[in-house]
């Protein structure tokens, strides 16, 4: 297994996260409780390239009839983001927020992981209410973004 994986395991252990490893994969699964909801997260090392990924998975999949509006919401959200991006799988409506870092020469440390992880969590929490308002409240994506970014 990749020598970078123990570094992310140590970070989440030291930061007092409860997590499980997915089989023999270099992937950790955990949950996070934000102000606006609770969701599943994954920390992963890409084995072929030295890339660290952290994903926050939206707790609700977007119904098929709302996916175009959600695509607009996510595009508007992504436009100003400095770190990471939202993605939506059009086949099942899953939304995730992804942060990643190309880790050249094994330059992965606790502070770098912390910055990537907490920027991710803060962003998902900031936009989650807007995502849910587009799905359940039939709110216009532009209006939902204004409220999320207020």
KALIN-V30193 format. One record per pair of residues at least 24 apart in sequence whose ideal C-beta (glycine too) atoms are under 10 Angstrom apart, sorted by sequence separation. I is the first residue (numbers start at 1). J is the second residue. D is the distance in whole Angstrom. If there is no record, write none. Layout:
I_J_D ; I_J_D
This chain:
1_25_9 ; 2_26_5 ; 17_41_9 ; 19_43_8 ; 32_56_7 ; 67_91_10 ; 96_120_10 ; 97_121_9 ; 99_123_8 ; 1_26_6 ; 67_92_10 ; 70_95_7 ; 97_122_10 ; 17_43_9 ; 26_52_10 ; 27_53_9 ; 28_54_10 ; 29_55_10 ; 31_57_10 ; 62_88_7 ; 64_90_9 ; 67_93_6 ; 97_123_6 ; 61_88_9 ; 62_89_9 ; 64_91_10 ; 66_93_8 ; 97_124_5 ; 27_55_10 ; 29_57_10 ; 31_59_10 ; 56_84_9 ; 58_86_9 ; 61_89_9 ; 62_90_9 ; 64_92_9 ; 67_95_10 ; 96_124_9 ; 97_125_10 ; 12_41_10 ; 55_84_10 ; 64_93_7 ; 95_124_9 ; 97_126_10 ; 54_84_8 ; 56_86_10 ; 58_88_9 ; 62_92_9 ; 63_93_6 ; 97_127_8 ; 12_43_7 ; 53_84_10 ; 61_92_6 ; 62_93_4 ; 97_128_9 ; 11_43_8 ; 55_87_9 ; 61_93_4 ; 62_94_8 ; 83_115_8 ; 84_116_8 ; 95_127_9 ; 60_93_8 ; 61_94_5 ; 62_95_6 ; 83_116_7 ; 95_128_9 ; 9_43_9 ; 60_94_9 ; 61_95_8 ; 8_43_5 ; 58_93_9 ; 60_95_8 ; 84_119_7 ; 8_44_8 ; 9_45_10 ; 58_94_7 ; 59_95_9 ; 83_119_5 ; 84_120_6 ; 95_131_6 ; 8_45_7 ; 57_94_7 ; 58_95_4 ; 82_119_8 ; 83_120_8 ; 86_123_8 ; 5_43_9 ; 7_45_9 ; 57_95_8 ; 58_96_7 ; 81_119_9 ; 85_123_9 ; 86_124_9 ; 5_44_9 ; 6_45_10 ; 56_95_9 ; 57_96_5 ; 58_97_8 ; 83_122_10 ; 84_123_6 ; 5_45_5 ; 56_96_6 ; 57_97_8 ; 83_123_8 ; 84_124_9 ; 95_135_10 ; 4_45_5 ; 55_96_5 ; 56_97_5 ; 82_123_10 ; 86_127_7 ; 3_45_9 ; 4_46_9 ; 5_47_9 ; 55_97_7 ; 56_98_8 ; 81_123_7 ; 93_135_9 ; 2_45_5 ; 4_47_9 ; 54_97_9 ; 55_98_5 ; 56_99_9 ; 88_131_10 ; 1_45_9 ; 2_46_9 ; 8_52_7 ; 54_98_7 ; 55_99_8 ; 2_47_5 ; 7_52_9 ; 8_53_10 ; 53_98_6 ; 54_99_5 ; 55_100_9 ; 86_131_9 ; 1_47_8 ; 2_48_10 ; 4_50_6 ; 8_54_9 ; 53_99_7 ; 54_100_7 ; 77_123_8 ; 81_127_9 ; 3_50_10 ; 4_51_9 ; 5_52_10 ; 52_99_9 ; 53_100_5 ; 54_101_9 ; 2_50_8 ; 4_52_7 ; 52_100_7 ; 53_101_8 ; 51_100_6 ; 52_101_5 ; 77_126_9 ; 78_127_10 ; 51_101_7 ; 52_102_8 ; 77_127_5 ; 50_101_9 ; 51_102_5 ; 52_103_5 ; 76_127_10 ; 50_102_7 ; 51_103_7 ; 49_102_7 ; 50_103_4 ; 51_104_10 ; 74_127_9 ; 77_130_7 ; 42_96_9 ; 46_100_8 ; 49_103_9 ; 50_104_7 ; 73_127_8 ; 76_130_9 ; 77_131_9 ; 41_96_9 ; 49_104_10 ; 50_105_8 ; 39_95_10 ; 40_96_9 ; 41_97_9 ; 42_98_10 ; 44_100_9 ; 46_102_9 ; 50_106_7 ; 52_108_6 ; 74_130_10 ; 39_96_9 ; 46_103_9 ; 50_107_9 ; 73_130_6 ; 74_131_8 ; 39_97_9 ; 45_103_8 ; 50_108_8 ; 73_131_7 ; 54_113_8 ; 52_112_8 ; 73_133_9 ; 74_134_9 ; 52_113_7 ; 56_117_9 ; 70_131_7 ; 73_134_5 ; 54_116_6 ; 72_134_9 ; 73_135_10 ; 45_108_9 ; 53_116_9 ; 54_117_5 ; 52_116_7 ; 54_118_9 ; 56_120_5 ; 70_134_6 ; 77_141_9 ; 52_117_10 ; 54_119_9 ; 55_120_8 ; 56_121_6 ; 59_124_10 ; 69_134_6 ; 70_135_7 ; 76_141_6 ; 80_145_9 ; 54_120_5 ; 56_122_10 ; 58_124_7 ; 69_135_9 ; 73_139_9 ; 75_141_8 ; 76_142_7 ; 79_145_9 ; 53_120_10 ; 54_121_9 ; 56_123_8 ; 57_124_9 ; 73_140_9 ; 74_141_9 ; 77_144_9 ; 56_124_4 ; 60_128_9 ; 66_134_7 ; 67_135_10 ; 72_140_9 ; 73_141_4 ; 76_144_9 ; 77_145_6 ; 55_124_9 ; 56_125_9 ; 58_127_9 ; 59_128_8 ; 62_131_8 ; 66_135_6 ; 69_138_9 ; 72_141_4 ; 73_142_8 ; 76_145_4 ; 80_149_8 ; 43_113_8 ; 58_128_7 ; 66_136_9 ; 69_139_9 ; 71_141_9 ; 72_142_8 ; 73_143_10 ; 75_145_10 ; 76_146_9 ; 60_131_8 ; 69_140_8 ; 70_141_8 ; 73_144_6 ; 74_145_10 ; 77_148_7 ; 56_128_9 ; 59_131_9 ; 60_132_7 ; 62_134_8 ; 63_135_7 ; 66_138_9 ; 69_141_5 ; 72_144_9 ; 73_145_6 ; 76_148_9 ; 77_149_8 ; 43_116_9 ; 58_131_6 ; 59_132_9 ; 62_135_6 ; 63_136_10 ; 68_141_9 ; 72_145_9 ; 76_149_9 ; 43_117_7 ; 58_132_9 ; 61_135_9 ; 70_144_10 ; 60_135_6 ; 69_144_9 ; 73_148_9 ; 41_117_8 ; 60_136_8 ; 43_120_10 ; 58_135_9 ; 41_120_8 ; 41_121_8 ; 39_121_9 ; 41_124_9 ; 32_117_9 ; 39_124_7 ; 39_125_9 ; 30_117_10 ; 34_121_7 ; 35_122_10 ; 37_124_8 ; 32_120_9 ; 33_121_10 ; 34_122_8 ; 36_124_9 ; 37_125_8 ; 32_121_6 ; 36_125_5 ; 39_128_8 ; 34_124_7 ; 35_125_6 ; 36_126_8 ; 38_128_10 ; 34_125_3 ; 35_126_9 ; 36_127_9 ; 37_128_5 ; 32_124_8 ; 33_125_9 ; 34_126_9 ; 36_128_4 ; 37_129_8 ; 32_125_8 ; 35_128_9 ; 36_129_5 ; 34_128_7 ; 35_129_9 ; 36_130_9 ; 37_131_9 ; 15_110_8 ; 34_129_10 ; 36_131_9 ; 37_132_8 ; 7_103_9 ; 14_110_7 ; 36_132_8 ; 11_108_9 ; 11_109_9 ; 15_113_9 ; 4_103_6 ; 7_106_8 ; 11_110_5 ; 15_114_7 ; 8_108_7 ; 10_110_8 ; 11_111_9 ; 14_114_10 ; 17_117_9 ; 2_103_10 ; 7_108_5 ; 11_112_9 ; 12_113_8 ; 4_106_6 ; 7_109_7 ; 8_110_10 ; 11_113_4 ; 15_117_8 ; 3_106_7 ; 4_107_10 ; 5_108_10 ; 7_110_8 ; 10_113_9 ; 11_114_7 ; 15_118_10 ; 2_106_10 ; 4_108_5 ; 3_108_10 ; 7_112_9 ; 8_113_6 ; 12_117_8 ; 7_113_7 ; 11_117_8 ; 8_117_9 ; 36_148_10
